[in-house]
């Protein structure tokens, strides 16, 4: 297979969005299934760095904004005939004024099928109290996808995720963090401390990829009071290294079951073929020659690394 045209030369974003899409497809109907008992529920999708970033389509369907809205719409539609009522809302946080304006225009033009869509313009950390006020104790999915690491401090994420019926996916930009993690400059040290939630401690020096991600998982589980955390590696499309790691967390073991299924569908099934095509295109651009024959398949091995702290009973 190949990536859709709108994701060409940003295949890592395709993987990320496919993980998000498949995860939300399982998450939404599961959490809203309470409606079949006659009870009402309200779901929230919270996109903490909404963009829209690098969209290549007029309808913005290649953005996390559209993916989140579509998932909420599908969840509402799934239980439309249930005895209880399913409602949904989305919160999009964007610090850049121009991007926030584009986001408002997109939402105003899009038919959101009754989904309440709210744009909060400003830094994510500054908007956490407002987000909490909006979502209350409702079930919510929190998507944290910064362009680097600044502004995505653990202290901002933890209070949003600590409530039960909260799932989170954080994009840990390993490619960038690995480059700067041992830089001695104080402002970078402070940014790393905030991102990893280390307080006054410095990030331990010399950590490899596995060590960095294990530290992040432990900190997320501890500070957000999560019982289950896991991650998967999203490979660089043309170079044999990790581009970023997607870390998932939640309060029920179903989080891990769903995440494993998503990993198998997206990374295990599609990554090799997508990267093969990406490498072929990169070579053609570099040499100016069309590739003849087939490029050998790329072996992509990923594993879900998980921390199951306890196994609470599912509550509704």
Backbone bond lengths (Angstrom), bond angles and torsions (degrees), N, CA, C in turn:
res aa  C-N    CA-C-N  psi(-1)  N-CA   C-N-CA  omega(-1)  CA-C   N-CA-C  phi
1 X - - - 1.451 - - 1.529 110.20 -
2 X 1.328 115.91 167.57 1.456 121.96 177.41 1.518 108.07 -131.64
3 X 1.326 116.36 160.70 1.454 119.82 176.89 1.527 110.39 -71.52
4 X 1.331 117.33 152.22 1.463 118.98 171.90 1.522 110.06 -58.63
5 X 1.321 116.57 154.39 1.463 121.28 -174.38 1.516 112.37 -56.58
6 X 1.342 117.29 -35.36 1.467 119.80 -177.09 1.520 113.54 -70.04
7 X 1.330 116.97 -11.15 1.465 120.71 179.44 1.529 112.58 -108.47
8 X 1.317 117.58 6.96 1.456 119.83 179.44 1.528 110.07 -62.31
9 X 1.302 116.48 135.77 1.469 124.96 -178.89 1.529 112.10 70.21
10 X 1.300 117.71 10.56 1.468 122.19 169.64 1.533 108.59 -145.56
11 X 1.332 112.68 50.50 1.460 119.95 -176.97 1.520 112.44 -61.00
12 X 1.341 117.29 -30.34 1.460 119.12 178.02 1.535 110.91 -61.79
13 X 1.329 117.13 -33.82 1.464 120.93 176.60 1.527 110.75 -68.73
14 X 1.313 116.01 -36.00 1.466 119.89 175.85 1.523 110.67 -60.05
15 X 1.349 117.26 -47.63 1.463 120.39 177.90 1.526 110.61 -58.53
16 X 1.322 116.12 -46.98 1.470 121.18 -178.70 1.527 110.62 -59.15
17 X 1.318 116.83 -47.14 1.458 120.19 -178.12 1.527 111.94 -68.99
18 X 1.312 117.72 -32.96 1.459 119.75 176.83 1.533 110.58 -68.07
19 X 1.331 117.52 -39.20 1.471 120.57 174.78 1.523 109.53 -60.55
20 X 1.325 116.55 -48.53 1.456 120.73 179.66 1.526 111.34 -60.00
21 X 1.313 116.40 -46.08 1.464 121.29 -177.68 1.531 111.52 -60.69
22 X 1.332 116.03 -49.76 1.459 120.29 -178.10 1.527 111.35 -67.16
23 X 1.337 116.94 -38.45 1.464 119.32 -179.95 1.531 110.36 -64.55
24 X 1.331 116.91 -47.69 1.461 120.20 -179.91 1.523 111.71 -64.24
25 X 1.320 117.15 -32.57 1.460 121.14 178.59 1.531 110.34 -61.60
26 X 1.328 117.39 -33.78 1.457 120.58 176.12 1.518 112.56 -84.66
27 X 1.325 115.89 -36.97 1.468 121.65 -175.34 1.529 112.14 -67.52
28 X 1.328 118.30 -49.05 1.454 121.84 -173.27 1.520 114.18 -59.11
29 X 1.331 118.50 -58.16 1.469 119.55 180.00 1.524 113.15 -60.98
30 X 1.343 117.51 -32.65 1.459 120.46 179.80 1.525 110.56 -65.35
31 X 1.317 117.39 -49.33 1.460 120.24 -177.20 1.528 111.84 -70.43
32 X 1.323 117.09 -31.94 1.463 119.73 -178.44 1.522 112.98 -85.39
33 X 1.328 117.31 -3.38 1.461 120.31 -178.18 1.522 112.55 -64.99
34 X 1.317 116.99 -13.68 1.460 120.53 177.41 1.531 111.32 -59.45
35 X 1.342 116.40 -21.61 1.462 120.60 -179.07 1.519 112.16 -63.00
36 X 1.317 118.05 -25.00 1.465 119.19 -178.29 1.520 111.72 -70.25
37 X 1.333 117.34 -15.85 1.469 121.28 177.12 1.525 111.62 -86.99
38 X 1.332 116.41 -2.62 1.451 119.59 -178.58 1.513 114.02 97.74
39 X 1.323 116.80 -4.62 1.461 120.68 179.32 1.530 109.89 -90.02
40 X 1.308 116.27 156.48 1.461 121.59 178.90 1.525 110.07 -99.46
41 X 1.325 115.51 152.24 1.461 120.87 -179.22 1.519 109.02 -145.72
42 X 1.314 115.54 149.77 1.458 121.26 175.78 1.520 108.16 -126.78
43 X 1.331 116.49 122.74 1.461 122.84 179.63 1.521 109.68 -100.18
44 X 1.341 115.23 148.61 1.459 121.29 176.48 1.524 110.21 -128.39
45 X 1.303 115.13 140.82 1.461 122.81 168.42 1.523 106.71 -114.17
46 X 1.329 116.93 123.31 1.458 121.69 -177.94 1.515 108.97 -118.11
47 X 1.318 116.42 114.83 1.463 123.10 179.99 1.525 107.05 -106.10
48 X 1.327 116.41 107.47 1.466 121.26 -167.65 1.528 113.96 -81.76
49 X 1.319 118.07 -16.52 1.468 123.62 175.87 1.524 106.49 -138.53
50 X 1.316 116.37 75.35 1.457 121.00 -160.56 1.522 115.16 -77.51
51 X 1.321 118.65 -30.68 1.467 118.91 -177.37 1.524 111.06 82.21
52 X 1.349 120.96 -128.08 1.478 127.64 7.77 1.532 112.75 -75.97
53 X 1.334 116.44 133.76 1.460 121.84 -174.61 1.520 111.43 -100.79
54 X 1.321 115.96 129.18 1.464 123.15 169.83 1.522 114.31 52.82
55 X 1.312 117.32 28.06 1.466 119.48 178.93 1.526 110.01 -63.11
56 X 1.338 115.22 136.87 1.463 121.11 -178.87 1.522 112.42 -110.73
57 X 1.326 117.13 5.14 1.458 120.44 -177.45 1.522 110.10 -123.89
58 X 1.317 116.02 149.70 1.456 120.93 -178.80 1.520 112.04 -67.10
59 X 1.342 116.80 -30.21 1.457 120.05 -177.59 1.530 113.28 -90.78
60 X 1.354 116.99 2.37 1.473 122.62 177.18 1.531 113.06 61.03
61 X 1.314 117.46 21.01 1.456 119.57 -178.70 1.531 112.45 -68.96
62 X 1.322 117.05 -14.21 1.465 120.53 178.37 1.522 110.74 -95.36
63 X 1.330 117.62 35.14 1.467 122.55 178.01 1.519 109.98 -127.96
64 X 1.323 115.32 157.94 1.462 119.88 176.20 1.518 111.22 -65.48
65 X 1.330 117.06 -26.11 1.467 121.43 177.89 1.524 110.17 -60.52
66 X 1.317 116.65 -52.85 1.463 121.50 -179.48 1.520 111.35 -65.70
67 X 1.326 117.17 -39.31 1.461 120.79 179.94 1.524 110.74 -61.90
68 X 1.339 116.49 -44.21 1.458 119.93 179.47 1.519 112.58 -64.58
69 X 1.335 117.11 -43.55 1.459 120.74 179.58 1.527 111.02 -64.10
70 X 1.323 116.16 -42.40 1.458 120.18 179.86 1.529 111.05 -61.82
71 X 1.318 116.95 -39.95 1.465 120.76 179.78 1.528 111.13 -65.21
72 X 1.318 117.00 -41.08 1.465 120.27 177.44 1.525 110.64 -64.38
73 X 1.317 116.92 -43.35 1.463 120.76 179.22 1.524 111.12 -60.62
74 X 1.328 115.75 -41.71 1.463 119.75 179.77 1.527 111.22 -65.88
75 X 1.330 116.91 -39.05 1.468 120.31 179.21 1.524 110.89 -64.37
76 X 1.321 116.71 -43.12 1.467 120.85 178.02 1.526 110.36 -63.11
77 X 1.329 116.51 -43.43 1.461 120.71 -178.84 1.527 111.84 -66.22
78 X 1.332 116.94 -35.82 1.465 121.16 -178.29 1.515 111.95 -57.71
79 X 1.338 115.84 -39.33 1.461 120.37 -175.42 1.523 111.77 -112.26
80 X 1.329 116.04 28.09 1.476 120.17 -177.78 1.525 112.16 -61.92
81 X 1.317 117.60 -30.52 1.463 121.17 -177.71 1.519 112.62 -99.72
82 X 1.311 117.49 9.73 1.468 120.73 -179.22 1.523 110.46 -73.21
83 X 1.316 115.55 164.14 1.463 120.67 -179.58 1.524 111.80 -66.53
84 X 1.331 116.24 -33.28 1.456 120.82 178.58 1.518 111.32 -95.53
85 X 1.326 115.07 172.88 1.464 121.16 -177.69 1.520 110.72 -104.29
86 X 1.328 116.32 135.39 1.461 121.89 174.23 1.526 108.20 -110.74
87 X 1.327 116.02 120.99 1.452 121.99 174.42 1.525 108.46 -117.53
88 X 1.316 116.40 164.35 1.463 119.06 -177.92 1.518 110.63 -152.22
89 X 1.321 114.39 150.59 1.452 121.20 176.40 1.514 110.42 -143.83
90 X 1.314 115.76 156.86 1.461 121.46 179.83 1.518 109.36 -131.05
91 X 1.318 115.37 138.24 1.462 121.96 176.99 1.518 107.59 -118.43
92 X 1.322 116.43 124.81 1.455 122.08 179.94 1.523 108.79 -118.21
93 X 1.325 115.98 119.34 1.460 121.89 -179.15 1.522 108.46 -104.40
94 X 1.317 117.07 129.20 1.460 121.01 179.71 1.524 109.59 -146.42
95 X 1.334 115.94 124.61 1.467 121.11 -175.98 1.522 112.52 -82.21
96 X 1.334 117.22 -30.97 1.457 120.62 -176.81 1.524 110.16 -79.01
97 X 1.333 116.86 124.99 1.462 120.88 -174.54 1.521 112.08 -62.72
98 X 1.332 117.40 -42.19 1.465 120.60 -178.98 1.527 110.71 -64.92
99 X 1.331 116.42 -42.44 1.468 119.76 178.51 1.520 111.12 -66.36
100 X 1.338 116.66 -39.61 1.461 120.01 178.37 1.525 111.03 -62.30
101 X 1.337 116.96 -37.26 1.465 121.14 178.16 1.531 110.59 -65.37
102 X 1.334 116.64 -42.97 1.468 120.61 176.80 1.528 110.58 -61.44
103 X 1.324 115.25 -39.58 1.458 120.39 -179.36 1.531 110.92 -64.83
104 X 1.329 116.45 -44.41 1.471 119.57 177.96 1.524 111.12 -61.80
105 X 1.329 116.40 -42.50 1.466 120.24 179.81 1.518 110.79 -62.69
106 X 1.312 116.59 -42.38 1.466 120.92 178.89 1.526 110.99 -61.72
107 X 1.322 116.72 -46.63 1.459 120.71 -178.31 1.520 111.66 -66.54
108 X 1.340 116.62 -33.30 1.456 120.33 179.03 1.528 111.38 -68.63
109 X 1.323 116.64 -32.55 1.468 121.37 -178.47 1.519 112.20 -84.76
110 X 1.320 116.64 -26.92 1.461 120.95 -174.57 1.529 110.68 -82.17
111 X 1.315 115.43 140.47 1.457 119.67 172.91 1.520 108.37 -83.26
112 X 1.329 117.09 108.70 1.465 120.75 -172.65 1.525 113.49 -93.49
113 X 1.319 117.42 10.42 1.465 122.68 173.37 1.528 112.56 51.37
114 X 1.292 116.19 44.83 1.458 119.98 176.11 1.514 115.39 83.58
115 X 1.320 117.76 0.48 1.460 120.79 177.74 1.529 109.01 -77.73
116 X 1.311 117.03 125.48 1.458 120.78 177.08 1.525 108.83 -77.07
117 X 1.320 117.36 115.63 1.466 122.35 -177.34 1.527 109.55 -112.73
118 X 1.327 115.28 123.84 1.461 121.56 -174.50 1.528 109.23 -121.92
119 X 1.315 117.25 129.42 1.458 122.36 175.65 1.527 108.85 -104.06
120 X 1.325 115.90 125.61 1.457 121.73 174.72 1.520 107.62 -110.61
121 X 1.304 117.07 113.56 1.456 121.13 -179.17 1.518 109.84 -90.21
122 X 1.320 116.13 121.56 1.459 121.30 -179.78 1.512 110.58 146.60
123 X 1.321 116.30 177.02 1.458 121.82 -179.53 1.526 110.29 -67.65
124 X 1.311 116.33 141.32 1.460 122.16 -178.69 1.524 111.99 -51.86
125 X 1.326 116.81 -51.44 1.458 120.24 -176.97 1.514 113.40 -57.16
126 X 1.328 116.49 -38.02 1.463 120.93 -179.62 1.520 112.25 -71.49
127 X 1.315 117.41 -19.98 1.460 121.76 -175.98 1.529 113.44 -97.40
128 X 1.316 117.79 -1.46 1.465 120.10 -177.44 1.529 112.34 -58.10
129 X 1.351 120.32 -46.85 1.472 118.63 178.35 1.532 112.97 -58.83
130 X 1.330 117.09 -37.68 1.461 120.37 179.44 1.527 110.99 -68.99
131 X 1.325 116.14 -39.20 1.468 119.74 176.59 1.524 109.90 -61.75
132 X 1.334 116.35 -45.62 1.463 120.21 179.44 1.520 111.65 -59.37
133 X 1.322 116.18 -40.66 1.462 120.30 179.43 1.523 111.47 -63.76
134 X 1.328 116.62 -37.22 1.460 121.04 -178.36 1.529 111.90 -71.78
135 X 1.323 117.16 -45.84 1.467 119.52 -171.94 1.523 112.91 -90.12
136 X 1.335 117.01 -15.99 1.456 119.77 177.25 1.511 112.90 53.64
137 X 1.324 116.63 -126.36 1.466 121.45 177.76 1.524 111.53 -108.89
138 X 1.334 116.84 16.22 1.469 121.06 -179.92 1.527 111.16 -68.21
139 X 1.333 117.47 156.72 1.465 120.06 170.94 1.521 110.51 -60.09
140 X 1.323 116.32 139.50 1.466 119.60 -177.98 1.515 110.02 -150.64
141 X 1.329 114.45 148.31 1.466 122.22 171.30 1.521 106.73 -110.71
142 X 1.331 116.13 125.49 1.459 122.41 -177.74 1.528 108.70 -107.46
143 X 1.319 116.52 121.78 1.464 121.74 179.59 1.524 108.49 -112.43
144 X 1.341 115.92 118.60 1.463 122.19 -176.76 1.523 107.65 -116.25
145 X 1.330 115.69 105.32 1.464 120.45 -173.01 1.532 110.01 -132.99
146 X 1.326 117.44 72.59 1.469 120.00 -179.48 1.519 110.61 -74.70
147 X 1.334 116.15 161.60 1.462 119.67 176.66 1.524 111.55 -77.11
148 X 1.303 117.32 -16.96 1.459 122.29 175.88 1.518 108.41 -143.66
149 X 1.320 116.23 -110.88 1.461 119.70 174.53 1.523 111.83 -139.41
150 X 1.314 117.78 -18.16 1.453 121.63 -176.86 1.530 110.19 -64.64
151 X 1.312 115.52 132.86 1.458 120.95 178.35 1.508 114.87 89.33
152 X 1.335 117.34 -6.36 1.464 121.49 -178.52 1.516 110.22 -108.04
153 X 1.320 116.77 40.50 1.459 121.15 -177.53 1.516 112.88 -62.02
154 X 1.319 115.37 147.92 1.459 122.05 -179.15 1.529 111.61 -58.26
155 X 1.316 117.64 -33.99 1.462 120.54 -177.47 1.524 111.63 -67.79
156 X 1.315 117.80 -21.25 1.450 120.61 176.34 1.530 111.26 -82.78
157 X 1.315 116.52 -36.40 1.465 121.69 -177.02 1.524 111.27 -74.67
158 X 1.325 116.30 -44.08 1.467 121.98 -170.28 1.527 114.41 -53.23
159 X 1.342 119.98 -49.09 1.472 117.92 -177.05 1.522 114.19 -65.80
160 X 1.322 117.67 -25.79 1.465 120.78 179.11 1.515 111.86 -76.02
161 X 1.322 116.08 -27.18 1.461 121.10 -172.74 1.531 112.38 -99.39
162 X 1.315 117.62 -16.50 1.456 121.04 -172.51 1.532 113.46 -66.64
163 X 1.337 117.09 -29.02 1.466 120.29 178.14 1.530 110.14 -62.49
164 X 1.336 116.76 148.64 1.465 119.51 175.67 1.529 108.99 -66.23
165 X 1.316 115.78 161.10 1.466 122.99 -175.76 1.522 111.30 61.37
166 X 1.324 115.95 35.78 1.460 121.00 174.20 1.520 109.02 -121.95
167 X 1.319 116.31 129.62 1.457 123.00 172.11 1.520 107.93 -115.79
168 X 1.324 115.98 151.58 1.459 120.31 179.29 1.521 109.17 -140.27
169 X 1.319 116.19 142.83 1.462 122.16 165.70 1.513 107.19 -124.68
170 X 1.329 115.58 126.89 1.460 122.18 178.25 1.521 108.39 -114.78
171 X 1.313 115.79 129.97 1.458 120.68 173.77 1.524 107.83 -87.10
172 X 1.322 116.16 106.23 1.466 121.77 177.08 1.523 107.13 -90.50
173 X 1.321 115.82 107.35 1.465 121.28 -173.19 1.533 110.25 -76.14
174 X 1.322 114.95 75.34 1.461 120.04 -174.59 1.519 112.30 -57.98
175 X 1.317 117.96 -39.56 1.468 121.68 -177.94 1.531 110.91 -54.84
176 X 1.334 116.50 -40.32 1.464 120.96 -179.58 1.531 111.51 -83.59
177 X 1.330 116.18 -43.03 1.467 119.87 -178.65 1.519 110.60 -61.54
178 X 1.319 117.19 -41.49 1.459 120.46 -178.37 1.523 111.67 -61.67
179 X 1.315 116.22 -30.20 1.472 120.57 -179.10 1.530 111.49 -71.66
180 X 1.338 117.09 -33.85 1.459 120.92 -171.07 1.526 114.05 -113.74
181 X 1.325 118.36 -1.04 1.460 120.73 -171.24 1.524 113.95 -61.80
182 X 1.320 118.65 -28.01 1.467 121.28 -178.72 1.527 112.67 -106.63
183 X 1.330 117.19 11.51 1.463 120.69 178.03 1.521 109.46 -66.96
184 X 1.338 119.10 130.43 1.468 121.18 -173.90 1.524 114.82 -79.90
185 X 1.322 119.02 -7.78 1.457 120.04 -176.97 1.529 110.52 -64.55
186 X 1.328 115.31 135.16 1.461 120.58 -170.88 1.519 113.02 -62.23
187 X 1.333 118.34 -38.86 1.467 118.31 -177.82 1.517 111.27 -65.16
188 X 1.340 117.26 -33.15 1.456 120.55 175.98 1.523 111.33 -73.34
189 X 1.334 115.76 -38.05 1.467 119.00 177.07 1.522 110.23 -60.64
190 X 1.347 116.25 -41.65 1.455 120.49 -179.81 1.525 111.54 -66.49
191 X 1.323 116.13 -40.90 1.461 119.21 178.39 1.534 111.36 -62.75
192 X 1.335 116.14 -39.72 1.461 119.78 177.90 1.524 110.81 -66.20
193 X 1.336 116.68 -40.88 1.465 119.72 178.80 1.521 110.39 -60.25
194 X 1.330 116.50 -42.88 1.460 120.41 -179.39 1.525 111.62 -66.98
195 X 1.320 116.58 -42.86 1.460 119.60 -177.93 1.524 111.26 -63.09
196 X 1.315 116.31 -42.96 1.459 120.76 -178.34 1.530 112.49 -88.31
197 X 1.319 117.77 -2.90 1.457 120.63 178.15 1.514 113.20 66.16
198 X 1.316 116.62 44.86 1.463 121.42 -173.06 1.521 114.09 -96.77
199 X 1.308 118.91 -0.55 1.452 119.60 -179.53 1.515 111.29 64.91
200 X 1.329 116.01 -124.02 1.468 120.88 -179.48 1.518 112.90 -88.61
201 X 1.334 117.13 -6.51 1.459 120.33 -178.61 1.519 110.51 -79.38
202 X 1.323 115.44 147.63 1.455 120.16 172.84 1.520 109.95 -85.26
203 X 1.306 115.63 155.07 1.454 120.44 171.84 1.525 108.18 -62.00
204 X 1.343 118.89 126.95 1.465 120.25 178.89 1.522 111.13 -54.13
205 X 1.307 117.18 136.82 1.463 120.81 -177.26 1.526 111.20 -75.70
206 X 1.316 115.04 151.16 1.460 121.03 172.50 1.510 116.06 75.65
207 X 1.328 119.28 12.72 1.458 119.91 179.75 1.525 110.62 -67.86
208 X 1.322 116.83 136.14 1.458 120.53 174.72 1.530 108.76 -85.57
209 X 1.310 116.32 -176.13 1.459 120.20 -175.63 1.528 112.05 -59.20
210 X 1.325 116.19 -46.87 1.463 119.70 -179.37 1.524 111.02 -61.68
211 X 1.334 116.81 -40.37 1.450 120.83 -179.71 1.514 112.94 -66.42
212 X 1.333 116.28 -41.68 1.463 120.64 178.92 1.528 111.39 -63.00
213 X 1.315 116.59 -45.74 1.457 119.65 -176.63 1.522 110.67 -71.15
214 X 1.330 117.22 -36.99 1.462 119.44 176.77 1.528 110.91 -62.15
215 X 1.324 116.51 -40.35 1.460 120.75 177.39 1.523 110.25 -62.70
216 X 1.319 117.28 -44.55 1.465 119.81 -179.44 1.524 110.60 -63.24
217 X 1.321 117.72 -43.47 1.461 120.46 179.42 1.524 111.34 -60.32
218 X 1.334 116.11 -44.41 1.471 119.56 -179.93 1.514 111.12 -62.09
219 X 1.322 116.90 -44.14 1.457 120.77 -178.33 1.530 111.46 -66.05
220 X 1.322 116.70 -40.50 1.453 120.14 179.15 1.528 110.71 -64.38
221 X 1.330 116.18 -44.63 1.469 120.01 179.13 1.521 111.20 -61.73
222 X 1.318 116.28 -42.93 1.468 120.79 -177.10 1.521 111.89 -69.17
223 X 1.313 117.24 -50.19 1.456 120.02 -171.75 1.524 113.27 -78.63
224 X 1.316 117.43 -29.77 1.457 120.65 178.67 1.522 112.29 -96.56
225 X 1.347 116.02 3.13 1.468 121.51 177.66 1.529 111.71 58.30
226 X 1.323 114.91 41.73 1.458 120.96 -179.83 1.523 110.27 -91.25
227 X 1.304 116.10 142.49 1.460 120.06 178.85 1.520 113.47 -93.41
228 X 1.315 116.88 -17.64 1.460 120.46 -178.27 1.519 110.32 -139.97
229 X 1.316 116.55 126.98 1.459 122.27 175.47 1.518 108.80 -136.46
230 X 1.320 116.14 152.34 1.466 121.52 -179.89 1.520 108.01 -158.20
231 X 1.326 116.20 171.13 1.458 119.02 176.87 1.524 110.23 -151.69
232 X 1.307 114.36 162.06 1.461 120.10 170.29 1.527 108.82 -139.28
233 X 1.313 115.44 153.75 1.458 121.83 -178.39 1.520 110.04 -94.05
234 X 1.316 116.08 132.45 1.466 121.75 172.36 1.524 106.95 -103.27
235 X 1.319 118.10 115.94 1.460 120.62 -173.36 1.521 112.47 -76.54
236 X 1.320 115.10 153.58 1.464 120.52 169.52 1.524 107.31 -62.34
237 X 1.321 118.41 138.78 1.473 119.60 -173.84 1.519 114.98 -66.31
238 X 1.337 118.61 -28.08 1.464 119.08 -174.73 1.518 113.86 -126.16
239 X 1.328 118.62 -5.36 1.460 122.47 -178.11 1.520 108.29 -125.00
240 X 1.326 116.87 143.58 1.456 120.74 -177.92 1.528 111.23 -77.85
241 X 1.318 115.23 74.33 1.467 120.73 173.57 1.519 108.11 -158.67
242 X 1.324 114.70 165.05 1.461 120.65 179.14 1.520 110.13 -78.57
243 X 1.327 116.43 135.18 1.458 120.47 174.99 1.525 110.04 -87.59
244 X 1.322 115.89 -51.87 1.460 119.63 173.44 1.519 109.81 -153.52
245 X 1.328 115.58 168.65 1.456 121.57 176.64 1.521 108.25 -118.20
246 X 1.309 116.35 134.56 1.450 121.89 175.10 1.523 108.60 -98.32
247 X 1.319 115.80 118.71 1.456 122.22 -178.08 1.520 108.81 -106.12
248 X 1.324 116.43 126.25 1.452 122.14 179.98 1.524 109.17 -110.70
249 X 1.313 116.28 147.81 1.455 120.29 176.06 1.509 110.86 -147.65
250 X 1.328 115.94 152.33 1.458 120.86 177.82 1.508 110.89 -169.77
251 X 1.318 115.77 -173.68 1.456 122.37 -172.34 1.526 113.40 -109.84
252 X 1.301 117.34 5.53 1.462 120.22 -177.92 1.513 109.32 -141.57
253 X 1.334 115.78 148.80 1.461 120.28 -176.50 1.529 112.86 -63.31
254 X 1.333 117.36 -18.40 1.463 120.14 177.24 1.527 111.10 -61.32
255 X 1.343 116.97 -25.03 1.469 121.18 175.85 1.522 110.33 -56.36
256 X 1.331 116.15 -45.49 1.456 120.03 -178.41 1.526 111.84 -70.90
257 X 1.321 117.06 -39.22 1.464 119.83 178.51 1.528 110.37 -60.98
258 X 1.330 115.48 -46.02 1.459 119.90 -179.83 1.521 111.09 -64.50
259 X 1.317 116.52 -42.34 1.458 120.66 -177.80 1.527 111.31 -65.56
260 X 1.329 117.01 -39.17 1.466 120.00 176.36 1.530 110.86 -61.52
261 X 1.327 115.97 -43.33 1.463 119.45 179.05 1.527 111.12 -61.58
262 X 1.330 115.98 -42.05 1.463 120.50 179.57 1.521 110.21 -64.44
263 X 1.323 116.99 -43.21 1.460 120.47 179.67 1.525 110.77 -58.97
264 X 1.329 115.98 -44.03 1.459 119.73 -179.29 1.521 111.63 -63.93
265 X 1.335 116.74 -41.57 1.453 120.99 -177.50 1.525 112.13 -69.65
266 X 1.324 115.88 -43.50 1.461 119.84 -170.24 1.520 112.23 -92.00
267 X 1.326 116.00 -59.89 1.466 119.47 -174.28 1.519 111.01 -80.23
268 X 1.322 116.91 -46.89 1.453 119.49 -178.22 1.510 113.62 -66.22
269 X 1.335 116.94 -39.72 1.456 120.20 -175.35 1.521 113.38 -84.70
270 X 1.332 116.64 -42.34 1.459 120.53 -166.89 1.523 115.16 -103.49
271 X 1.334 118.07 -23.11 1.464 119.85 -167.60 1.521 113.12 -61.25
272 X 1.335 117.09 -43.56 1.452 119.37 -177.38 1.514 112.72 -60.46
273 X 1.339 116.14 -46.73 1.462 120.36 -178.44 1.523 111.66 -67.26
274 X 1.331 116.30 -40.72 1.463 119.81 -179.82 1.520 110.68 -64.59
275 X 1.321 117.23 -44.07 1.461 120.56 -179.25 1.527 111.19 -68.57
276 X 1.333 116.83 -33.07 1.462 120.31 176.30 1.525 109.92 -60.14
277 X 1.322 116.41 -47.15 1.457 120.44 178.61 1.524 111.37 -64.62
278 X 1.332 116.88 -41.11 1.466 120.83 -179.09 1.521 110.75 -63.46
279 X 1.320 116.88 -42.31 1.466 120.16 179.33 1.526 110.80 -65.88
280 X 1.313 116.58 -38.94 1.458 119.92 178.66 1.525 110.34 -62.09
281 X 1.344 116.60 -45.09 1.466 119.93 178.98 1.521 111.29 -63.83
282 X 1.326 116.60 -39.77 1.469 120.16 179.90 1.524 110.56 -63.41
283 X 1.328 116.42 -41.00 1.461 120.09 179.34 1.521 110.69 -66.13
284 X 1.343 116.54 -40.14 1.457 119.96 179.48 1.526 111.11 -63.54
285 X 1.326 117.25 -40.00 1.460 120.80 178.42 1.528 110.73 -66.31
286 X 1.323 115.68 -39.26 1.460 120.68 -176.80 1.521 112.17 -70.87
287 X 1.342 116.88 -39.98 1.467 120.74 -173.67 1.525 112.71 -100.07
288 X 1.358 115.97 -18.63 1.458 119.13 -176.32 1.507 113.13 75.79
289 X 1.337 117.27 12.04 1.456 121.18 -179.15 1.516 109.93 -119.12
290 X 1.332 116.31 140.80 1.451 120.51 175.34 1.515 109.63 -73.36
291 X 1.330 115.84 140.05 1.465 120.20 179.71 1.523 109.73 -71.93
292 X 1.328 116.35 137.97 1.456 122.16 176.96 1.520 108.49 -106.28
293 X 1.325 115.77 134.53 1.446 118.75 179.04 1.510 111.19 78.12
294 X 1.324 115.38 -163.54 1.457 122.30 -175.08 1.519 110.55 -104.90
295 X 1.321 115.46 141.59 1.458 121.17 172.74 1.519 107.44 -84.57
296 X 1.334 119.59 136.98 1.463 120.38 179.56 1.518 111.09 -55.47
297 X 1.318 116.19 142.04 1.461 120.69 179.47 1.514 110.50 -62.97
298 X 1.307 114.81 145.08 1.466 120.79 -179.84 1.508 108.78 -95.10
299 X 1.297 116.36 130.56 1.453 121.36 177.53 1.519 109.07 -82.14
300 X 1.309 116.37 114.05 1.457 120.86 178.46 1.515 107.51 -110.82
301 X 1.309 116.85 114.94 1.459 119.90 178.25 1.507 109.02 -114.17
302 X 1.318 116.25 124.67 1.453 121.83 176.24 1.508 107.50 -133.27
303 X 1.279 115.60 157.40 1.456 119.38 177.04 1.505 108.87 -142.48
304 X 1.295 115.92 144.82 1.449 120.13 174.80 1.516 107.86 -82.00
305 X 1.322 115.65 118.54 1.454 121.76 176.33 1.514 106.64 -97.96
306 X 1.304 117.29 123.34 1.446 118.14 -171.29 1.517 112.41 -129.62
307 X 1.303 114.66 156.30 1.440 122.36 171.48 1.516 106.67 -125.79
308 X 1.312 117.56 110.66 1.453 121.63 176.54 1.516 107.55 -104.23
309 X 1.313 116.80 98.63 1.459 121.20 -172.85 1.515 110.68 -77.41
310 X 1.310 117.06 -36.44 1.455 120.98 176.34 1.509 108.09 -159.36
311 X 1.308 116.51 172.33 1.461 119.82 -179.67 1.523 109.10 -126.09
312 X 1.327 117.03 80.80 1.454 120.42 -179.38 1.527 110.70 -70.74
313 X 1.333 115.72 156.99 1.448 119.77 175.83 1.508 109.95 -74.14
314 X 1.333 115.79 143.95 1.463 120.37 176.69 1.514 108.36 -67.55
315 X 1.316 114.66 131.30 1.456 119.85 -179.40 1.516 109.42 -121.52
316 X 1.282 116.16 148.64 1.459 120.24 177.36 1.518 110.09 -141.23
